[in-house]
């Protein structure tokens, strides 16, 4: 039987399933472990890789901001810890959903792309044609990169573009990026070891030592279970939007995982959450103030963002409607402002949508100190 919940309760639960607040259970890589994790297992011992596995994917267009997205969810983690997880190959950065960069567990990359890449490539076909990237050119690029990066090779984005140009494949404008996109969908390359403030592209077969290979039905089930474990409460439409699966597949995936999910209802709409996460989040408040990064899953992990963000403030999150989501200030589950980094040092400066309370100012100061500690580590 579905459980009625309020908007505030949905936000409280999301803060906890997303590991922004609370000490819920840590989700392992497999759904079996995820479903049997006990509510008493604290996140205090979670590693960076554990956090990424729990979320399954976290948006990572802005590399620096994506490091903080993982760090703030991993107790005691520093920037160096997140970089180390990338250096070790436990976590990779690529384009598994919506044509958007995400951090994902290395072992889950192949089955995720197995569900999503065909639709993404079909959706990109018109853009490929507009850019003059016919199949022959893309195939040539695939052979070139496979050959040039073999044996442990790597290339920054700039080096990759120069490689294409040297071999007669123009990287002008958006062509180079779309070649990268194509090769990521083909499971040839991903972003691997950090190189300064960015990462280098490497061959998936050489960089990822272990891959899980569930069949399609199990992959769908796992997609749903892990999304609702790391993002719930959320709707089936949220799942379809997040994964870019068809709505039919999202419904089938949710049905397949339903034995480990609990249905909540808000204004007649069904929301789903992993039962183990609901049990772990049985108590707790949303009193803390959080300085979340730009593009954070707390906002972008859902098709419908109205519970956390008032419509009149949407344009302040994406100024100029340019697709760049600013860092967020969240209090009691609601987005109440944005923040920016000062020109020097690790200081961050708040920009509240309305006059902030004394408690909100104090809460932001605590969040700012946590951010500074993460960056310095």
C-alpha positions as CSV (number, residue, x, y, z in Angstrom):
1,X,0.0,0.0,0.0
2,X,1.3,3.4,-0.9
3,X,2.3,5.9,1.8
4,X,1.1,9.5,1.6
5,X,3.9,12.0,2.0
6,X,4.2,15.8,2.0
7,X,6.5,17.9,-0.2
8,X,8.8,18.5,2.8
9,X,9.0,14.8,3.5
10,X,10.0,14.1,-0.2
11,X,12.8,16.7,0.1
12,X,13.9,15.3,3.5
13,X,14.2,11.8,2.0
14,X,16.1,13.0,-1.1
15,X,18.7,14.8,1.1
16,X,19.3,11.5,2.8
17,X,19.2,9.1,-0.2
18,X,21.5,11.4,-2.0
19,X,23.9,11.3,1.0
20,X,23.8,15.0,1.5
21,X,22.4,14.5,5.0
22,X,22.2,11.6,7.4
23,X,23.9,8.3,8.0
24,X,22.0,5.8,5.9
25,X,23.2,2.5,4.6
26,X,26.0,2.4,2.0
27,X,25.0,0.8,-1.3
28,X,27.3,-1.7,-2.8
29,X,27.9,-2.2,-6.5
30,X,25.5,-5.1,-7.0
31,X,21.7,-4.9,-6.5
32,X,21.9,-7.9,-4.2
33,X,24.2,-6.0,-1.8
34,X,22.1,-2.9,-2.2
35,X,19.0,-4.6,-1.2
36,X,20.4,-6.3,1.9
37,X,22.4,-3.3,3.2
38,X,21.3,-2.7,6.7
39,X,20.0,0.6,8.0
40,X,22.6,0.7,10.7
41,X,25.5,0.7,8.3
42,X,26.9,4.2,8.6
43,X,28.3,6.4,5.8
44,X,31.2,7.3,8.0
45,X,33.2,4.5,6.5
46,X,32.1,5.1,2.9
47,X,34.8,5.7,0.3
48,X,34.6,7.9,-2.7
49,X,33.9,4.9,-4.9
50,X,31.1,3.8,-2.5
51,X,29.5,7.2,-2.9
52,X,29.6,7.1,-6.7
53,X,28.3,3.5,-6.7
54,X,25.4,4.6,-4.5
55,X,24.4,7.5,-6.8
56,X,25.2,5.3,-9.9
57,X,25.9,8.5,-11.9
58,X,26.5,12.1,-11.0
59,X,26.7,14.9,-13.5
60,X,30.1,16.1,-14.3
61,X,30.2,18.8,-17.0
62,X,32.2,21.0,-14.7
63,X,35.1,18.8,-13.6
64,X,36.0,20.8,-10.5
65,X,32.4,21.0,-9.3
66,X,31.9,17.3,-9.9
67,X,34.7,16.6,-7.5
68,X,32.9,18.5,-4.8
69,X,29.6,16.8,-5.6
70,X,31.2,13.5,-4.6
71,X,33.3,15.0,-1.8
72,X,30.4,16.6,0.1
73,X,28.6,13.2,0.1
74,X,31.7,11.3,1.4
75,X,32.4,12.0,5.1
76,X,36.0,13.2,5.5
77,X,36.8,13.1,1.8
78,X,39.2,15.7,0.3
79,X,39.7,16.8,-3.3
80,X,42.8,14.5,-3.3
81,X,40.7,11.5,-2.4
82,X,38.3,12.0,-5.3
83,X,41.2,12.5,-7.7
84,X,42.8,9.3,-6.4
85,X,39.6,7.4,-7.2
86,X,39.8,8.7,-10.7
87,X,43.5,7.9,-10.9
88,X,42.9,4.3,-9.7
89,X,40.2,3.7,-12.3
90,X,37.5,2.9,-9.8
91,X,35.5,5.9,-11.1
92,X,35.4,7.2,-14.6
93,X,33.9,10.2,-16.4
94,X,32.0,9.7,-19.6
95,X,28.7,10.2,-21.4
96,X,26.4,7.4,-20.3
97,X,23.1,9.3,-20.3
98,X,21.5,12.3,-22.1
99,X,24.7,13.1,-23.9
100,X,25.9,14.6,-20.7
101,X,29.1,14.0,-18.8
102,X,28.8,11.9,-15.6
103,X,31.0,10.3,-13.0
104,X,30.1,6.6,-12.9
105,X,31.6,3.4,-11.3
106,X,34.0,1.9,-13.8
107,X,32.4,-1.6,-13.5
108,X,29.0,-0.3,-14.4
109,X,29.9,1.7,-17.5
110,X,29.4,-1.1,-20.1
111,X,25.9,-2.2,-19.1
112,X,24.7,1.4,-18.7
113,X,25.8,2.2,-22.2
114,X,24.4,-1.1,-23.4
115,X,20.9,0.3,-22.5
116,X,21.4,4.0,-23.5
117,X,23.9,4.3,-26.4
118,X,21.8,3.2,-29.3
119,X,19.1,5.8,-28.6
120,X,21.7,8.5,-28.0
121,X,23.4,7.8,-31.3
122,X,20.1,7.8,-33.2
123,X,19.2,11.1,-31.6
124,X,22.6,12.6,-32.6
125,X,22.5,11.4,-36.2
126,X,21.1,14.6,-37.5
127,X,23.7,16.6,-35.7
128,X,26.4,14.3,-37.1
129,X,25.2,15.0,-40.6
130,X,25.0,18.8,-40.0
131,X,28.7,18.6,-38.9
132,X,29.7,16.6,-41.9
133,X,30.5,13.6,-39.8
134,X,29.4,10.7,-42.0
135,X,29.8,7.1,-40.9
136,X,33.1,6.7,-42.9
137,X,34.6,9.6,-41.0
138,X,33.5,8.3,-37.7
139,X,34.8,4.8,-38.5
140,X,38.1,6.2,-39.5
141,X,38.3,8.1,-36.2
142,X,37.5,5.0,-34.3
143,X,40.3,3.0,-35.9
144,X,42.8,5.9,-35.5
145,X,42.1,6.4,-31.8
146,X,42.1,2.7,-31.1
147,X,45.6,2.5,-32.7
148,X,47.1,5.6,-31.3
149,X,46.0,5.1,-27.7
150,X,46.8,1.4,-27.6
151,X,49.3,0.2,-25.0
152,X,48.4,2.6,-22.2
153,X,48.2,5.8,-24.2
154,X,46.2,8.8,-23.1
155,X,45.3,12.2,-24.5
156,X,43.9,15.4,-23.1
157,X,41.1,17.0,-25.0
158,X,43.5,19.4,-26.8
159,X,45.9,16.5,-27.6
160,X,42.9,14.5,-28.9
161,X,41.8,17.3,-31.2
162,X,45.4,17.7,-32.6
163,X,45.5,13.9,-33.2
164,X,42.4,14.1,-35.3
165,X,43.7,17.1,-37.3
166,X,47.1,15.4,-37.9
167,X,45.3,12.5,-39.6
168,X,43.0,14.6,-41.7
169,X,39.9,14.6,-39.6
170,X,38.8,18.1,-38.9
171,X,38.0,18.9,-35.3
172,X,36.7,22.4,-36.1
173,X,33.8,23.8,-34.1
174,X,31.8,21.0,-32.5
175,X,33.2,18.2,-34.8
176,X,35.9,17.1,-32.4
177,X,33.5,17.0,-29.4
178,X,31.0,14.9,-31.4
179,X,33.8,12.5,-32.4
180,X,34.5,12.0,-28.7
181,X,30.8,11.6,-28.0
182,X,30.6,8.9,-30.7
183,X,33.6,7.0,-29.4
184,X,32.3,7.1,-25.9
185,X,29.0,5.6,-27.0
186,X,31.0,2.9,-28.9
187,X,32.7,2.1,-25.5
188,X,36.1,2.8,-27.0
189,X,37.2,5.7,-24.8
190,X,36.4,7.4,-21.5
191,X,38.0,10.1,-19.3
192,X,40.5,8.4,-17.0
193,X,43.6,9.8,-15.2
194,X,43.6,13.4,-14.0
195,X,45.8,15.8,-15.9
196,X,46.1,19.0,-14.0
197,X,42.6,20.5,-13.7
198,X,41.1,18.1,-16.3
199,X,41.4,14.4,-17.3
200,X,42.9,12.4,-20.1
201,X,41.1,10.2,-22.6
202,X,42.0,6.5,-22.5
203,X,40.8,3.2,-24.0
204,X,38.0,1.7,-22.0
205,X,39.3,-1.9,-22.6
206,X,42.7,-1.0,-21.1
207,X,41.5,1.4,-18.3
208,X,38.6,-0.6,-16.9
209,X,39.8,-3.9,-15.5
210,X,36.4,-5.3,-14.3
211,X,33.0,-4.9,-15.9
212,X,29.7,-6.3,-14.8
213,X,27.6,-7.7,-17.6
214,X,24.0,-8.4,-16.5
215,X,21.5,-9.2,-19.3
216,X,19.1,-6.5,-20.6
217,X,16.2,-7.3,-18.2
218,X,18.5,-7.3,-15.2
219,X,20.2,-4.1,-16.4
220,X,16.8,-2.4,-16.5
221,X,16.0,-3.6,-13.1
222,X,19.3,-2.4,-11.7
223,X,19.0,1.0,-13.3
224,X,15.6,1.5,-11.6
225,X,16.7,0.1,-8.2
226,X,19.9,2.1,-8.0
227,X,18.3,5.3,-9.3
228,X,15.5,5.1,-6.6
229,X,18.1,4.1,-4.0
230,X,20.3,7.1,-4.8
231,X,17.7,9.7,-5.8
232,X,14.4,8.6,-4.4
233,X,11.7,9.5,-3.8
234,X,11.3,10.0,-7.6
235,X,8.7,9.2,-10.2
236,X,8.9,6.8,-13.2
237,X,9.0,9.9,-15.4
238,X,12.0,11.1,-13.5
239,X,13.7,7.8,-14.1
240,X,12.9,7.9,-17.8
241,X,14.2,11.5,-18.1
242,X,17.4,10.7,-16.1
243,X,18.3,7.6,-18.1
244,X,16.7,8.6,-21.4
245,X,15.1,5.2,-21.5
246,X,11.7,5.0,-23.1
247,X,8.9,5.5,-20.7
248,X,7.8,1.9,-21.4
249,X,11.3,0.7,-20.4
250,X,11.3,2.9,-17.3
251,X,7.9,1.4,-16.3
252,X,9.2,-2.1,-16.9
253,X,12.4,-1.4,-15.0
254,X,10.4,-0.1,-12.0
255,X,8.1,-3.1,-12.1
256,X,11.0,-5.5,-12.1
257,X,12.5,-3.7,-9.1
258,X,9.2,-3.2,-7.2
259,X,9.9,-6.0,-4.7
260,X,12.7,-3.8,-3.3
261,X,10.9,-0.5,-3.6
262,X,8.3,1.4,-1.6
263,X,5.6,3.5,-3.2
264,X,4.9,7.0,-1.8
265,X,2.2,9.3,-3.0
266,X,2.1,13.1,-3.2
267,X,-1.0,14.8,-4.7
268,X,-2.0,11.6,-6.3
269,X,1.4,11.1,-8.0
270,X,3.5,7.9,-7.3
271,X,7.0,8.4,-6.1
272,X,9.4,5.4,-5.5
273,X,12.2,4.9,-3.1
274,X,14.4,1.8,-2.3
275,X,12.8,0.2,0.8
276,X,16.2,-0.1,2.5
277,X,16.7,3.6,2.1
278,X,13.3,4.5,3.5
279,X,14.0,2.3,6.5
280,X,17.4,4.0,7.0
281,X,15.8,7.5,6.7
282,X,13.0,6.8,9.2
283,X,14.0,9.8,11.3
284,X,16.0,13.0,10.9
285,X,15.4,16.6,9.9
286,X,16.5,18.9,7.1
287,X,17.8,21.7,9.3
288,X,21.3,22.0,7.8
289,X,22.3,24.4,5.1
290,X,24.3,23.0,2.2
291,X,26.6,24.5,-0.4
292,X,26.0,22.2,-3.4
293,X,28.0,22.4,-6.6
294,X,26.7,23.5,-10.0
295,X,24.9,20.8,-11.9
296,X,24.2,18.9,-8.7
297,X,22.1,15.8,-8.8
298,X,19.9,17.2,-6.0
299,X,18.4,19.4,-8.6
300,X,19.3,17.9,-12.0
301,X,18.5,14.4,-11.0
302,X,14.8,14.9,-11.7
303,X,12.6,16.0,-14.6
304,X,10.4,17.9,-12.2
305,X,12.4,20.2,-10.0
306,X,9.5,22.2,-8.6
307,X,9.6,20.7,-5.1
308,X,13.1,22.0,-4.4
309,X,13.2,25.2,-6.6
310,X,10.5,27.8,-6.9
311,X,9.6,28.6,-10.5
312,X,10.4,32.3,-10.0
313,X,14.0,31.5,-9.1
314,X,14.7,29.1,-12.0
315,X,16.3,31.8,-14.1
316,X,18.7,32.7,-11.2
317,X,20.1,29.1,-11.3
318,X,20.8,29.3,-15.0
319,X,21.4,33.0,-15.8
320,X,21.0,33.7,-19.5
321,X,19.4,30.3,-20.1
322,X,22.9,29.1,-21.3
323,X,22.7,25.7,-19.8
324,X,25.3,26.5,-17.0
325,X,23.8,25.6,-13.6
326,X,25.2,27.6,-10.8
327,X,26.2,26.2,-7.4
328,X,23.3,26.0,-5.0
329,X,22.5,27.0,-1.4
330,X,20.0,24.5,0.0
331,X,18.2,25.0,3.3
332,X,15.5,22.6,4.6
333,X,15.6,20.9,1.3
334,X,14.8,24.1,-0.7
335,X,17.1,26.0,-3.0
336,X,17.4,29.5,-1.4
337,X,20.3,30.9,-3.4
338,X,23.5,30.4,-5.3
339,X,27.2,30.8,-4.4
340,X,30.4,31.6,-6.2
341,X,34.0,31.2,-5.4
342,X,36.0,34.3,-4.6
343,X,38.7,35.3,-7.0
344,X,41.4,34.1,-4.6
345,X,41.6,31.3,-2.1
346,X,38.9,28.9,-1.2
347,X,36.4,31.4,0.1
348,X,32.9,31.2,-1.3
349,X,30.4,34.0,-1.4
350,X,26.6,33.5,-1.0
351,X,23.9,35.2,-3.1
352,X,20.6,34.5,-1.4
353,X,17.3,34.9,-3.3
354,X,15.8,36.7,-0.3
355,X,17.1,38.1,2.9
356,X,18.7,35.2,4.8
357,X,18.0,34.5,8.4
358,X,20.7,34.4,11.0
359,X,20.5,30.6,11.1
360,X,20.9,30.5,7.3
361,X,23.9,32.7,7.4
362,X,25.5,30.6,10.1
363,X,24.6,27.4,8.3
364,X,26.2,28.7,5.1
365,X,29.4,29.6,7.0
366,X,29.7,26.0,8.2
367,X,29.1,24.7,4.6
368,X,31.8,27.2,3.3
369,X,34.3,25.9,5.9
370,X,33.6,22.3,4.8
371,X,34.1,23.3,1.2
372,X,37.4,25.0,2.0
373,X,38.6,22.0,3.9
374,X,37.8,19.7,1.0
375,X,39.6,21.9,-1.5
376,X,42.7,22.2,0.7
377,X,43.0,18.4,1.3
